[in-house]
Amino acid sequence: MIRRLSTAGMDAETDAEGRMTAPSADRNLRPILDALLPRLPQTGHVLEIASGTGQHIAALAAHRPDVIFHPTEPDATRRASIDAHCRGLPNVMEATELDACRTGWATPGSVDAVVIVNLLHLVSDGEMSVLLDEAHRALSPGGTMAIYGPFLRNGRAISAADRAFDAGLRAQDEAVGLKDIAVLETVLRVLGFDVEVVEMPAGNVMVFGRAAAVPGL
Ligand SMILES: C[S@@+](CC[C@H](N)C(=O)[O-])C[C@H]1O[C@@H](n2cnc3c(N)ncnc32)[C@H](O)[C@@H]1O
C-alpha cells in the first residue's frame, strides 16, 4: 500500500532535466556511503527499494562500476528523477515501479544485496513484515540487506526531533511511525540473518542483515 504522507525528508527541488534533489538525501549521503560501501559486494546485483529522488543510488553506482544497480520506486515523478540522476551510468537499470509491501514481488535469489533507506517509518508493522520477507526472498545465499533510518529504542524516540517526526507521521496515519530497532533485529534474526547494527549521525541507524550462505542454515 502506498500512503501519501508529508515529511520534511521528501521535500525536493527539481531541475530542468527532472532531477529532484532532496536536502536530506544530500546530508545523509556521505555517512550512508561510508557504511554501505565496505559491506556491499564488488560485483553482482543490488536492488534498492524506495529509491526516492535517485541521489543515493547514483552515488553508489558511481563507486561500484562492476555492480548492476536496480532502482525501484512507486512514484512516477521520482522514477523519472532516478533515471535522470543515473543517466550516463551504464551499471544502473531503468527505475521500475514497486510497492515493496505487496506480497509476491520478489524474484527469488535474484540479487546480492537489498538497500532500503528511510522507508520503514512510512509503512505499518504488517507491511514491514511483508517487505522484509519479500526482500529476504529476493536475496541470493550469503546476500546482504541494508536498512537505514530513524528508529525507536526500547519503544522511545531518542531525541526531541525524532519524537516530533514520529508524532507527525502518526497524526497523518496511526498505522505508521518509527519502528523499534529491537523489533527489526528480531524479525531479521527470525528470517535467518546475522545482524549488525551501525550507529549513524543524527541518531539514525544502519542495520545490516547477512543471509546464510547455505539457505536454511
Ligand atoms: C522518505 S522517502 C526516501 C527516499 C530515498 N530512499 C531517500 O532516502 O532519499 C520514502 C520513499 O518511499 C517510497 N515509498 C512509500 N511507500 C512505499 C512502498 N510501499 N514501497 C516502496 N516504496 C515506497 C516513497 O515514494 C518515497 O520515495
The ligand as a Gaussian input file, in Angstrom:
#p B3LYP/6-31G(d) Opt

LIG

0 1
 C       11.459000       9.385000       2.683000
 S       11.470000       8.856000       1.043000
 C       13.079000       8.120000       0.968000
 C       13.634000       8.087000      -0.428000
 C       15.107000       7.683000      -0.517000
 N       15.289000       6.294000      -0.139000
 C       15.951000       8.612000       0.322000
 O       16.333000       8.237000       1.422000
 O       16.207000       9.728000      -0.145000
 C       10.379000       7.488000       1.043000
 C       10.183000       6.865000      -0.317000
 O        9.455000       5.641000      -0.130000
 C        8.572000       5.493000      -1.206000
 N        7.526000       4.551000      -0.760000
 C        6.443000       4.804000       0.011000
 N        5.708000       3.684000       0.194000
 C        6.372000       2.690000      -0.462000
 C        6.131000       1.304000      -0.642000
 N        5.031000       0.712000      -0.126000
 N        7.006000       0.580000      -1.387000
 C        8.102000       1.164000      -1.920000
 N        8.397000       2.480000      -1.773000
 C        7.527000       3.232000      -1.057000
 C        8.072000       6.897000      -1.480000
 O        7.526000       7.016000      -2.774000
 C        9.350000       7.711000      -1.274000
 O       10.066000       7.891000      -2.464000

